[in-house]
Amino acid sequence: MGHAISALLIRRKIDLVAVRELGLVSMELDQGLTIIPLSADLCDRLSDELSAPGSMADRPLFDTKAVHRVAELVAPAARFAIIETDYFGGTGDQAAVVYEAGHAVLPGRSASIGPINDALLALGVVSNGSQDPFDTVGLGRFRRVESLGLDE
């Protein structure tokens, strides 16, 4: 079974009015984490609407100026992560980056299973001991962006 998720993660109360006004979908996960799923169409639309074209880095794919602007609008001055997974049949890749005050505090990309867990730890997630941070907050329940309520 494959796994393909791209998302903005914020571990702080977010402005749900701003989320709706931007036409976004958000979902609360465990430990106060909020996930906002991302897709190419959504990022293109936001780039135009927010006059924020361009990327911050090649990976994660949606590490864009528009996503940074979204983070600032829904949770001003919050530390946030942009994550992506792309696995099929046990092989694949993942990437994650954590930003605070406009600076990457934890960039990472690996063929191992580490960058997203590292990003979750940097957001303050505490593993429950029997599961890694990814499963502790409930991300393991989702396999595709569509399962988070975003139609691609």
ZABAFI-597127 format. One line per field, with one value per atom (N, C-alpha, C): residue number from 1; x, y, z; atom name. Coordinates in pm, whole numbers, plus 50000, padded with zeros to 5 digits. Example, Ala and Ser with C-alpha at 12.3 -4.5 7.8 and 13.67 -1.06 7.14 Angstrom:
BEGIN
seq 1|1|1|2|2|2
x 51319|51230|51320|51285|51367|51290
y 49431|49550|49670|49775|49894|50003
z 50780|50780|50780|50708|50714|50787
atom N|CA|C|N|CA|C
//
This chain:
BEGIN
seq 1|1|1|2|2|2|3|3|3|4|4|4|5|5|5|6|6|6|7|7|7|8|8|8|9|9|9|10|10|10|11|11|11|12|12|12|13|13|13|14|14|14|15|15|15|16|16|16|17|17|17|18|18|18|19|19|19|20|20|20|21|21|21|22|22|22|23|23|23|24|24|24|25|25|25|26|26|26|27|27|27|28|28|28|29|29|29|30|30|30|31|31|31|32|32|32|33|33|33|34|34|34|35|35|35|36|36|36|37|37|37|38|38|38|39|39|39|40|40|40|41|41|41|42|42|42|43|43|43|44|44|44|45|45|45|46|46|46|47|47|47|48|48|48|49|49|49|50|50|50|51|51|51|52|52|52|53|53|53|54|54|54|55|55|55|56|56|56|57|57|57|58|58|58|59|59|59|60|60|60|61|61|61|62|62|62|63|63|63|64|64|64|65|65|65|66|66|66|67|67|67|68|68|68|69|69|69|70|70|70|71|71|71|72|72|72|73|73|73|74|74|74|75|75|75|76|76|76|77|77|77|78|78|78|79|79|79|80|80|80|81|81|81|82|82|82|83|83|83|84|84|84|85|85|85|86|86|86|87|87|87|88|88|88|89|89|89|90|90|90|91|91|91|92|92|92|93|93|93|94|94|94|95|95|95|96|96|96|97|97|97|98|98|98|99|99|99|100|100|100|101|101|101|102|102|102|103|103|103|104|104|104|105|105|105|106|106|106|107|107|107|108|108|108|109|109|109|110|110|110|111|111|111|112|112|112|113|113|113|114|114|114|115|115|115|116|116|116|117|117|117|118|118|118|119|119|119|120|120|120|121|121|121|122|122|122|123|123|123|124|124|124|125|125|125|126|126|126|127|127|127|128|128|128|129|129|129|130|130|130|131|131|131|132|132|132|133|133|133|134|134|134|135|135|135|136|136|136|137|137|137|138|138|138|139|139|139|140|140|140|141|141|141|142|142|142|143|143|143|144|144|144|145|145|145|146|146|146|147|147|147|148|148|148|149|149|149|150|150|150|151|151|151|152|152|152
x 50084|50000|50088|50052|50129|50099|50181|50163|50211|50120|50156|50081|50148|50087|50181|50124|50197|50112|50174|50093|50176|50102|50153|50109|50202|50172|50204|50109|50128|50080|50163|50123|50091|49980|49930|49789|49711|49575|49583|49502|49505|49377|49381|49267|49179|49072|48985|48911|48887|48824|48919|49046|49145|49156|49149|49154|49039|48919|48801|48812|48853|48865|48965|49066|49166|49121|49006|48955|49033|49085|49167|49086|49142|49087|49188|49141|49232|49171|49258|49213|49302|49241|49319|49367|49495|49554|49579|49638|49668|49779|49788|49889|49884|49763|49747|49801|49825|49879|49764|49779|49682|49751|49681|49733|49648|49715|49650|49709|49630|49682|49712|49814|49859|49857|49832|49839|49894|49931|49985|49882|49758|49653|49629|49625|49602|49717|49840|49955|49961|49924|49919|49815|49697|49590|49634|49691|49735|49846|49934|50042|49986|49884|49820|49743|49658|49571|49649|49759|49837|49955|49964|50077|50209|50224|50344|50400|50452|50507|50645|50680|50815|50826|50939|50968|51077|51076|51182|51294|51254|51349|51286|51369|51318|51238|51276|51207|51188|51079|50957|50905|50834|50787|50707|50624|50537|50594|50726|50793|50799|50683|50667|50639|50657|50627|50479|50393|50249|50217|50279|50254|50307|50419|50471|50372|50314|50216|50092|50049|49935|49965|50083|50120|50113|50160|50157|50014|49928|49789|49707|49730|49648|49705|49836|49899|50022|50000|50113|50223|50345|50467|50481|50403|50413|50525|50586|50677|50590|50634|50554|50645|50585|50657|50583|50658|50603|50660|50569|50612|50562|50630|50579|50627|50540|50576|50544|50623|50597|50652|50567|50607|50511|50564|50481|50554|50486|50546|50667|50670|50779|50900|50908|51020|50968|51051|51010|51097|51037|51113|51021|51081|51006|51095|51031|51105|51027|51098|51035|51128|51068|51143|51061|51127|51061|51111|51018|51051|51005|51084|51047|51101|51016|51056|51122|51071|51120|51248|51300|51425|51404|51467|51462|51542|51476|51545|51573|51508|51531|51500|51595|51572|51607|51542|51580|51516|51591|51541|51620|51552|51620|51540|51607|51539|51503|51547|51512|51378|51344|51214|51227|51332|51361|51311|51308|51282|51148|51042|50912|50907|50961|50966|51051|51162|51245|51168|51091|51012|50905|50840|50738|50798|50915|50984|51018|51061|51094|50970|50852|50727|50678|50750|50715|50632|50617|50543|50624|50554|50617|50568|50660|50624|50564|50466|50402|50482|50599|50686|50675|50553|50537|50526|50508|50497|50592|50630|50712|50621|50678|50595|50490|50524|50432|50302|50314|50195|50135|50216|50166|50062|50085|49990|49878|49887|49779|49800|49921|49944|49941|49966|49964|49826|49723|49585|49561|49644|49620|49721|49674|49762|49777|49676|49676|49614|49646|49592|49439|49379|49233|49174|49245|49195|49195|49258|49259|49152|49071|48962|48993|49107|49144|49134|49052|49043|49154|49234|49347|49307
y 49882|50000|50125|50222|50345|50446|50547|50655|50783|50879|51004|51119|51184|51296|51416|51532|51659|51749|51814|51891|51995|52091|52191|52145|52143|52102|52218|52245|52351|52297|52311|52264|52386|52447|52563|52588|52653|52686|52774|52738|52814|52895|52993|53078|53007|52944|52867|52955|53081|53174|53197|53218|53237|53111|52994|52869|52864|52894|52893|52999|53119|53228|53195|53117|53076|52954|52899|52781|52655|52648|52534|52436|52320|52217|52197|52187|52157|52047|51976|51868|51865|51845|51832|51689|51677|51549|51546|51441|51432|51531|51560|51647|51791|51838|51978|52012|51913|51933|51952|52049|52071|52044|51974|51943|52013|52074|52136|52067|51982|51911|52005|51969|52051|51969|52036|51975|52078|52032|52123|52228|52185|52280|52384|52340|52431|52532|52484|52574|52673|52629|52721|52829|52789|52886|52986|52936|53023|53117|53068|53152|53273|53249|53358|53450|53392|53472|53554|53499|53567|53646|53649|53715|53672|53539|53482|53370|53406|53302|53257|53137|53090|52989|52920|52816|52862|52803|52827|52724|52602|52493|52391|52299|52195|52089|52060|51959|52009|51983|51926|52007|51939|51999|52127|52129|52244|52341|52344|52445|52572|52639|52755|52881|52995|53122|53130|53073|53075|52996|52881|52800|52873|52940|53020|53132|53193|53300|53243|53125|53059|53036|52984|52959|53088|53196|53325|53375|53351|53398|53316|53185|53101|53087|53110|53099|53189|53320|53415|53379|53385|53363|53222|53127|52989|52915|52823|52727|52632|52598|52507|52415|52305|52209|52188|52163|52120|51980|51884|51745|51687|51581|51503|51360|51268|51128|51082|50989|50932|50790|50695|50554|50469|50368|50268|50135|50035|49903|49897|49982|49979|50064|50111|50197|50338|50433|50571|50668|50780|50891|50975|51054|51153|51273|51386|51509|51592|51674|51763|51879|51992|52109|52181|52236|52312|52455|52550|52692|52762|52859|52948|53086|53186|53324|53338|53264|53276|53201|53127|53054|52904|52825|52680|52642|52578|52533|52383|52315|52172|52129|52144|52092|51945|51870|51730|51656|51566|51479|51350|51239|51113|51000|50895|50775|50688|50728|50654|50705|50671|50713|50827|50907|51003|51145|51211|51355|51399|51327|51369|51349|51240|51222|51330|51365|51475|51606|51631|51754|51755|51643|51636|51660|51604|51629|51777|51840|51983|52069|52016|52087|52060|51976|51950|51825|51741|51616|51523|51457|51361|51221|51136|50999|50927|50842|50771|50649|50627|50519|50394|50351|50231|50263|50390|50432|50548|50564|50680|50804|50924|51046|51049|50997|50994|50923|50806|50730|50783|50838|50894|51004|51090|51199|51157|51036|50985|50998|51037|51050|50917|50808|50677|50635|50704|50672|50711|50800|50858|50805|50775|50723|50820|50901|50992|51125|51230|51363|51361|51280|51273|51226|51140|51092|51199|51313|51428|51530|51496|51586|51682|51666|51754|51674|51721|51656|51708|51617|51658|51676
z 50000|50000|50000|49923|49911|50020|50023|50120|50052|50033|49966|50031|50124|50197|50187|50159|50168|50255|50354|50448|50523|50573|50666|50805|50900|51037|51132|51220|51319|51454|51556|51689|51775|51739|51811|51762|51843|51802|51677|51577|51453|51437|51351|51321|51218|51264|51175|51075|51111|51016|50898|50926|50819|50733|50795|50721|50621|50668|50578|50470|50507|50409|50299|50332|50233|50153|50188|50118|50149|50272|50313|50397|50414|50501|50613|50736|50847|50931|51000|51086|51209|51324|51446|51461|51494|51526|51676|51727|51868|51907|52036|52096|52045|52011|51972|51835|51753|51620|51521|51432|51324|51192|51105|50973|50868|50773|50657|50535|50468|50351|50235|50158|50045|49916|49807|49675|49577|49459|49358|49318|49293|49254|49363|49487|49598|49610|49601|49613|49497|49377|49264|49286|49334|49361|49468|49576|49685|49641|49558|49506|49432|49351|49278|49372|49457|49544|49646|49695|49799|49741|49609|49542|49603|49614|49676|49589|49471|49384|49432|49394|49420|49531|49530|49628|49723|49839|49936|49917|49874|49855|49761|49710|49621|49695|49818|49897|50037|50100|50046|49928|49840|49717|49740|49844|49868|49971|49982|50064|49980|49973|49887|49968|49904|49970|50006|49923|49951|50078|50096|50217|50340|50328|50439|50474|50374|50396|50463|50422|50487|50634|50665|50805|50885|50828|50899|50918|50823|50833|50932|50939|51026|51166|51182|51315|51319|51331|51328|51426|51376|51455|51511|51461|51510|51437|51507|51444|51363|51241|51159|51079|51032|50949|50819|50715|50587|50565|50542|50528|50397|50352|50240|50253|50215|50205|50064|50014|49883|49883|49924|49932|49851|49791|49725|49732|49784|49794|49883|49985|50081|50046|49922|49886|49862|49887|49865|49940|49972|50026|50113|50197|50273|50295|50319|50345|50445|50518|50615|50643|50673|50713|50819|50917|51023|51016|51022|51018|51145|51184|51294|51260|51270|51242|51104|51007|50870|50839|50935|50914|50933|50849|50864|50988|51082|51203|51197|51104|51089|50946|50856|50721|50718|50633|50624|50510|50453|50348|50357|50350|50367|50307|50266|50221|50341|50460|50580|50631|50753|50806|50908|50899|51003|50993|50878|50873|50932|50908|50960|51111|51160|51305|51370|51308|51360|51362|51256|51249|51358|51379|51483|51621|51646|51773|51787|51677|51680|51705|51673|51702|51844|51917|52056|52079|51978|51995|52084|52175|52265|52227|52188|52151|52270|52244|52354|52400|52343|52388|52303|52272|52191|52043|52010|51871|51844|51719|51683|51680|51673|51674|51562|51444|51330|51367|51427|51467|51596|51684|51810|51785|51685|51658|51564|51509|51425|51276|51232|51088|51015|51085|51023|50974|51020|50975|50830|50777|50645|50545|50427|50322|50206|50184|50070|50110|50038|50064|50068|49981|49977|50109|50182|50310|50417|50388|50478|50439|50340|50302|50190|50125|50014|49885|49795|49664|49576|49522|49438|49296
atom N|CA|C|N|CA|C|N|CA|C|N|CA|C|N|CA|C|N|CA|C|N|CA|C|N|CA|C|N|CA|C|N|CA|C|N|CA|C|N|CA|C|N|CA|C|N|CA|C|N|CA|C|N|CA|C|N|CA|C|N|CA|C|N|CA|C|N|CA|C|N|CA|C|N|CA|C|N|CA|C|N|CA|C|N|CA|C|N|CA|C|N|CA|C|N|CA|C|N|CA|C|N|CA|C|N|CA|C|N|CA|C|N|CA|C|N|CA|C|N|CA|C|N|CA|C|N|CA|C|N|CA|C|N|CA|C|N|CA|C|N|CA|C|N|CA|C|N|CA|C|N|CA|C|N|CA|C|N|CA|C|N|CA|C|N|CA|C|N|CA|C|N|CA|C|N|CA|C|N|CA|C|N|CA|C|N|CA|C|N|CA|C|N|CA|C|N|CA|C|N|CA|C|N|CA|C|N|CA|C|N|CA|C|N|CA|C|N|CA|C|N|CA|C|N|CA|C|N|CA|C|N|CA|C|N|CA|C|N|CA|C|N|CA|C|N|CA|C|N|CA|C|N|CA|C|N|CA|C|N|CA|C|N|CA|C|N|CA|C|N|CA|C|N|CA|C|N|CA|C|N|CA|C|N|CA|C|N|CA|C|N|CA|C|N|CA|C|N|CA|C|N|CA|C|N|CA|C|N|CA|C|N|CA|C|N|CA|C|N|CA|C|N|CA|C|N|CA|C|N|CA|C|N|CA|C|N|CA|C|N|CA|C|N|CA|C|N|CA|C|N|CA|C|N|CA|C|N|CA|C|N|CA|C|N|CA|C|N|CA|C|N|CA|C|N|CA|C|N|CA|C|N|CA|C|N|CA|C|N|CA|C|N|CA|C|N|CA|C|N|CA|C|N|CA|C|N|CA|C|N|CA|C|N|CA|C|N|CA|C|N|CA|C|N|CA|C|N|CA|C|N|CA|C|N|CA|C|N|CA|C|N|CA|C|N|CA|C|N|CA|C|N|CA|C|N|CA|C|N|CA|C|N|CA|C|N|CA|C|N|CA|C|N|CA|C|N|CA|C|N|CA|C|N|CA|C|N|CA|C|N|CA|C|N|CA|C|N|CA|C|N|CA|C|N|CA|C|N|CA|C|N|CA|C|N|CA|C|N|CA|C|N|CA|C|N|CA|C|N|CA|C
//
